[in-house]
Structures are given as structure tokens and as C-alpha cells.
């Protein structure tokens, strides 16, 4: 059975369009890594009033994007995004996992 994962992150206000542009130009090798990890659906939503991002994944493997921080490509992506997001010292986005409180199936 696929797993579901949701988490939130935060942009630095004013960088919403730049965030969207960078994701339109996402690196093919990063997409390949995510898919090879078993992520079959990965969506990110933006609340423009708060600059908060809501991310949602459906995973058919044993790992998710939050488990890939040791890979070179993910570390480069984090560095690429660090100037427009709230990040930890290692450039990883500050993210908070969100518990599922309702699921209509």
C-alpha cells in the first residue's frame, strides 16, 4: 500500500515567482532520483498570504524525499534553493512533517 507524506516549508517573502520558476526548470537527474526512490506523486502548494509551502507525496518505496539529504544531487538542489527559503545550517529546507488527520477514501 502506498504511503502518504505531507510537510510544510517556508519561502522568504517575495520569492514566490522565483520558487515556481526554479521548479519549472527542475533538474532531470533530481526527478530521476525522486522517481527511482518510489515517489510516484509529489505536489507542492503555495499559500501566497504566508509564503508557506505545503508538500504532499505518495510513495511506493521505503524512502521519501526527506531521506535523500545525503545524496550529492539533493545537496546541490538545497544549495540552489537556500537563498529563497528558510533553511537549516546544511542548506536543507526547514520542514515540518504534518500528520494526517483526515483521509476521505
N, CA, C and O of each residue as an XYZ file, in Angstrom:
420
protein
N       0.847     -1.187      0.000
C       0.000      0.000      0.000
C       0.889      1.245      0.000
O       1.825      1.332      0.795
N       0.612      2.193     -0.867
C       1.429      3.416     -0.914
C       1.358      4.197      0.388
O       0.339      4.187      1.079
N       2.440      4.866      0.709
C       2.494      5.754      1.864
C       2.173      7.174      1.405
O       2.349      7.509      0.234
N       1.709      7.994      2.322
C       1.476      9.409      2.049
C       2.312     10.212      3.033
O       2.422      9.849      4.204
N       2.892     11.287      2.565
C       3.699     12.160      3.397
C       3.347     13.596      3.069
O       3.263     13.978      1.902
N       3.144     14.382      4.102
C       2.883     15.811      3.918
C       3.798     16.581      4.859
O       4.041     16.162      5.991
N       4.301     17.718      4.372
C       5.139     18.571      5.205
C       5.037     20.002      4.706
O       4.602     20.256      3.584
N       5.446     20.930      5.559
C       5.424     22.331      5.159
C       6.820     22.919      5.251
O       7.658     22.497      6.048
N       7.028     23.905      4.403
C       8.280     24.655      4.364
C       7.904     26.118      4.202
O       6.726     26.445      4.060
N       8.892     26.997      4.221
C       8.578     28.420      4.121
C       9.557     29.121      3.196
O      10.772     28.948      3.286
N       8.984     29.921      2.301
C       9.778     30.772      1.424
C      10.099     32.078      2.127
O       9.395     32.492      3.048
N      11.153     32.712      1.689
C      11.387     34.089      2.095
C      10.381     34.917      1.290
O      10.334     34.790      0.066
N       9.576     35.761      1.945
C       8.550     36.528      1.223
C       9.151     37.290      0.041
O      10.237     37.865      0.122
N       8.398     37.269     -1.057
C       8.823     37.952     -2.265
C       9.481     37.036     -3.283
O       9.757     37.466     -4.404
N       9.738     35.792     -2.924
C      10.418     34.861     -3.825
C       9.487     33.787     -4.386
O       9.953     32.762     -4.884
N       8.195     34.013     -4.310
C       7.238     33.016     -4.772
C       7.407     32.707     -6.267
O       7.431     31.539     -6.655
N       7.522     33.731     -7.096
C       7.674     33.509     -8.538
C       8.994     32.818     -8.853
O       9.047     31.959     -9.733
N      10.054     33.180     -8.149
C      11.356     32.556     -8.373
C      11.321     31.084     -7.983
O      11.908     30.246     -8.668
N      10.637     30.765     -6.892
C      10.495     29.368     -6.477
C       9.794     28.563     -7.567
O      10.236     27.471     -7.924
N       8.701     29.106     -8.090
C       7.969     28.416     -9.155
C       8.836     28.265    -10.399
O       8.827     27.205    -11.025
N       9.583     29.298    -10.772
C      10.455     29.228    -11.950
C      11.491     28.124    -11.792
O      11.706     27.334    -12.711
N      12.132     28.067    -10.631
C      13.157     27.040    -10.416
C      12.572     25.638    -10.479
O      13.236     24.709    -10.940
N      11.348     25.477    -10.027
C      10.732     24.151    -10.091
C      10.248     23.810    -11.503
O      10.182     22.633    -11.859
N       9.913     24.806    -12.302
C       9.606     24.529    -13.707
C      10.850     24.024    -14.425
O      10.756     23.274    -15.396
N      12.013     24.441    -13.942
C      13.289     24.058    -14.545
C      14.024     23.014    -13.702
O      15.253     22.944    -13.730
N      13.273     22.207    -12.955
C      13.889     21.211    -12.070
C      14.846     20.324    -12.861
O      14.575     19.966    -14.006
N      15.942     19.985    -12.249
C      16.976     19.200    -12.920
C      16.478     17.789    -13.205
O      15.929     17.143    -12.313
N      16.656     17.300    -14.420
C      16.189     15.940    -14.766
C      16.783     14.865    -13.862
O      16.100     13.892    -13.541
N      18.035     15.017    -13.446
C      18.636     13.998    -12.590
C      17.999     13.972    -11.197
O      18.003     12.931    -10.539
N      17.458     15.094    -10.747
C      16.743     15.119     -9.473
C      15.391     14.420     -9.622
O      14.978     13.663     -8.744
N      14.715     14.677    -10.728
C      13.440     13.994    -10.991
C      13.655     12.483    -11.036
O      12.873     11.723    -10.465
N      14.717     12.053    -11.718
C      15.022     10.627    -11.806
C      15.257     10.035    -10.425
O      14.741      8.960    -10.117
N      16.029     10.723     -9.588
C      16.287     10.241     -8.231
C      14.990     10.088     -7.447
O      14.780      9.066     -6.795
N      14.126     11.085     -7.503
C      12.861     11.027     -6.771
C      12.017      9.841     -7.254
O      11.483      9.086     -6.441
N      11.900      9.682     -8.553
C      11.102      8.574     -9.091
C      11.726      7.224     -8.758
O      11.019      6.276     -8.415
N      13.050      7.138     -8.858
C      13.727      5.881     -8.531
C      13.587      5.514     -7.059
O      13.685      4.342     -6.696
N      13.356      6.514     -6.212
C      13.153      6.292     -4.786
C      11.750      5.751     -4.510
O      11.487      5.241     -3.421
N      10.854      5.859     -5.483
C       9.494      5.357     -5.312
C       8.468      6.445     -5.107
O       7.320      6.159     -4.766
N       8.862      7.685     -5.308
C       7.904      8.789     -5.180
C       7.127      8.867     -6.491
O       7.671      9.249     -7.527
N       5.853      8.502     -6.432
C       5.041      8.456     -7.645
C       4.207      9.721     -7.834
O       3.692      9.974     -8.923
N       4.078     10.495     -6.798
C       3.344     11.760     -6.882
C       3.968     12.707     -5.869
O       4.107     12.362     -4.696
N       4.341     13.892     -6.315
C       4.951     14.893     -5.430
C       4.385     16.234     -5.855
O       4.653     16.714     -6.957
N       3.602     16.832     -4.974
C       2.971     18.109     -5.266
C       3.351     19.105     -4.181
O       3.464     18.752     -3.007
N       3.546     20.351     -4.589
C       3.844     21.424     -3.642
C       2.853     22.547     -3.912
O       2.686     22.989     -5.049
N       2.202     22.999     -2.851
C       1.216     24.064     -2.938
C       1.736     25.282     -2.182
O       2.452     25.144     -1.191
N       1.376     26.468     -2.649
C       1.847     27.712     -2.052
C       0.686     28.501     -1.474
O      -0.321     28.722     -2.146
N       0.831     28.926     -0.223
C      -0.087     29.881      0.385
C       0.558     31.251      0.221
O       1.475     31.594      0.968
N       0.097     32.032     -0.737
C       0.730     33.314     -1.052
C       0.608     34.333      0.078
O       1.418     35.256      0.160
N      -0.378     34.186      0.940
C      -0.528     35.123      2.063
C       0.563     34.936      3.100
O       0.976     35.904      3.739
N       1.040     33.707      3.282
C       2.019     33.421      4.338
C       3.387     32.997      3.803
O       4.337     32.862      4.575
N       3.494     32.785      2.498
C       4.709     32.248      1.860
C       5.027     30.831      2.336
O       6.162     30.374      2.207
N       4.039     30.143      2.880
C       4.230     28.761      3.308
C       3.966     27.819      2.140
O       3.078     28.041      1.318
N       4.763     26.773      2.099
C       4.620     25.723      1.096
C       4.084     24.480      1.779
O       4.518     24.127      2.875
N       3.141     23.818      1.127
C       2.605     22.557      1.610
C       2.992     21.504      0.584
O       2.603     21.598     -0.580
N       3.747     20.513      1.002
C       4.204     19.458      0.098
C       3.497     18.154      0.437
O       3.251     17.841      1.602
N       3.179     17.404     -0.608
C       2.469     16.137     -0.450
C       3.100     15.115     -1.382
O       3.349     15.402     -2.553
N       3.357     13.922     -0.860
C       3.951     12.854     -1.658
C       3.171     11.558     -1.473
O       2.649     11.263     -0.398
N       3.111     10.803     -2.555
C       2.661      9.415     -2.487
C       3.884      8.584     -2.848
O       4.528      8.806     -3.874
N       4.188      7.624     -1.987
C       5.430      6.872     -2.088
C       5.122      5.386     -2.172
O       4.351      4.850     -1.376
N       5.732      4.734     -3.142
C       5.577      3.285     -3.286
C       6.865      2.559     -2.938
O       7.006      1.376     -3.250
N       7.793      3.229     -2.308
C       9.044      2.624     -1.891
C       9.202      2.726     -0.386
O       8.235      2.971      0.336
N      10.422      2.539      0.077
C      10.694      2.604      1.507
C      11.293      3.927      1.943
O      11.582      4.116      3.125
N      11.486      4.852      1.001
C      12.096      6.139      1.331
C      11.243      7.254      0.747
O      10.343      7.007     -0.056
N      11.531      8.469      1.153
C      10.852      9.635      0.598
C      11.887     10.742      0.408
O      13.063     10.554      0.720
N      11.461     11.869     -0.091
C      12.406     12.948     -0.382
C      13.155     13.405      0.863
O      14.277     13.900      0.762
N      12.555     13.246      2.019
C      13.196     13.671      3.260
C      14.361     12.759      3.651
O      15.162     13.107      4.518
N      14.449     11.598      3.011
C      15.518     10.636      3.296
C      16.707     10.767      2.345
O      17.668     10.007      2.462
N      16.664     11.704      1.419
C      17.670     11.779      0.360
C      18.737     12.847      0.582
O      19.515     13.138     -0.327
N      18.782     13.423      1.755
C      19.693     14.524      2.031
C      21.168     14.201      1.929
O      21.987     15.113      1.821
N      21.524     12.950      1.959
C      22.943     12.597      1.861
C      23.414     12.475      0.418
O      24.608     12.309      0.169
N      22.488     12.556     -0.537
C      22.883     12.434     -1.941
C      23.433     13.757     -2.459
O      23.002     14.833     -2.044
N      24.387     13.654     -3.369
C      25.039     14.845     -3.922
C      24.043     15.740     -4.654
O      24.094     16.961     -4.510
N      23.151     15.160     -5.423
C      22.203     15.963     -6.201
C      21.248     16.734     -5.294
O      20.929     17.889     -5.574
N      20.791     16.110     -4.214
C      19.893     16.805     -3.286
C      20.642     17.912     -2.555
O      20.082     18.988     -2.347
N      21.870     17.683     -2.166
C      22.652     18.735     -1.515
C      22.873     19.922     -2.451
O      22.845     21.072     -2.012
N      23.094     19.647     -3.747
C      23.231     20.748     -4.714
C      21.915     21.502     -4.875
O      21.908     22.728     -4.984
N      20.791     20.761     -4.891
C      19.474     21.402     -5.013
C      19.210     22.290     -3.793
O      18.742     23.421     -3.929
N      19.514     21.770     -2.612
C      19.329     22.579     -1.407
C      20.121     23.879     -1.495
O      19.609     24.948     -1.162
N      21.355     23.786     -1.937
C      22.202     24.985     -2.066
C      21.598     25.942     -3.093
O      21.607     27.159     -2.903
N      21.076     25.381     -4.176
C      20.439     26.172     -5.234
C      19.211     26.918     -4.710
O      18.915     28.017     -5.179
N      18.500     26.344     -3.754
C      17.256     26.923     -3.232
C      17.447     27.724     -1.955
O      16.533     28.436     -1.540
N      18.607     27.629     -1.324
C      18.813     28.196      0.020
C      18.634     29.705      0.084
O      18.298     30.233      1.144
N      18.847     30.406     -1.012
C      18.732     31.864     -0.964
C      17.285     32.355     -0.972
O      17.040     33.544     -0.768
N      16.329     31.461     -1.202
C      14.930     31.902     -1.257
C      14.022     31.190     -0.259
O      12.813     31.419     -0.246
N      14.608     30.317      0.588
C      13.819     29.560      1.557
C      14.429     29.659      2.944
O      15.610     29.969      3.096
N      13.620     29.396      3.943
C      14.152     29.237      5.298
C      14.835     27.878      5.350
O      14.235     26.859      5.009
N      16.106     27.868      5.784
C      16.892     26.640      5.752
C      17.613     26.394      7.071
O      17.770     27.285      7.906
N      18.043     25.147      7.220
C      18.920     24.752      8.314
C      20.354     25.103      7.933
O      20.609     25.557      6.817
N      21.285     24.896      8.852
C      22.694     25.216      8.616
C      23.281     24.458      7.427
O      24.212     24.951      6.790
N      22.758     23.271      7.114
C      23.278     22.477      5.987
C      22.567     22.791      4.666
O      22.711     22.048      3.695
N      21.806     23.880      4.626
C      21.019     24.339      3.468
C      19.736     23.550      3.245
O      18.966     23.899      2.351
N      19.476     22.506      4.018
C      18.214     21.781      3.861
C      17.068     22.704      4.266
O      17.196     23.481      5.212
N      15.956     22.617      3.555
C      14.818     23.454      3.936
C      14.312     23.070      5.326
O      14.234     21.889      5.666
N      13.980     24.057      6.104
C      13.311     23.759      7.371
C      11.944     23.193      6.997
O      11.132     23.871      6.367
N      11.702     21.961      7.387
C      10.423     21.348      7.049
C       9.840     20.679      8.282
O      10.551     20.131      9.125
N       8.535     20.745      8.349
C       7.801     20.170      9.468
C       6.835     19.145      8.890
O       5.970     19.482      8.082
N       6.988     17.892      9.310
C       6.066     16.855      8.847
C       4.689     17.125      9.429
O       4.559     17.505     10.592
N       3.678     16.929      8.620
C       2.305     17.182      9.032
C       1.554     15.864      9.170
O       1.537     15.063      8.236
N       0.940     15.633     10.313
C       0.204     14.371     10.494
C      -1.099     14.384      9.701
O      -1.726     15.430      9.534
N      -1.492     13.225      9.222
C      -2.748     13.061      8.531
C      -3.855     12.975      9.589
O      -3.852     12.089     10.444
N      -4.792     13.909      9.510
C      -5.903     13.895     10.481
C      -7.236     13.534      9.839
O      -8.234     13.352     10.536
N      -7.256     13.429      8.501
C      -8.465     13.031      7.798
C      -8.102     12.527      6.423
O      -7.230     13.089      5.760
N      -8.769     11.464      5.985
C      -8.497     10.883      4.672
C      -9.816     10.322      4.131
O     -10.321      9.321      4.638
N     -10.358     10.955      3.125
C     -11.610     10.502      2.502
C     -11.257      9.522      1.394
O     -10.766      9.916      0.337
N     -11.509      8.253      1.642
C     -11.233      7.234      0.622
C     -12.434      6.362      0.416
O     -12.398      5.445     -0.404
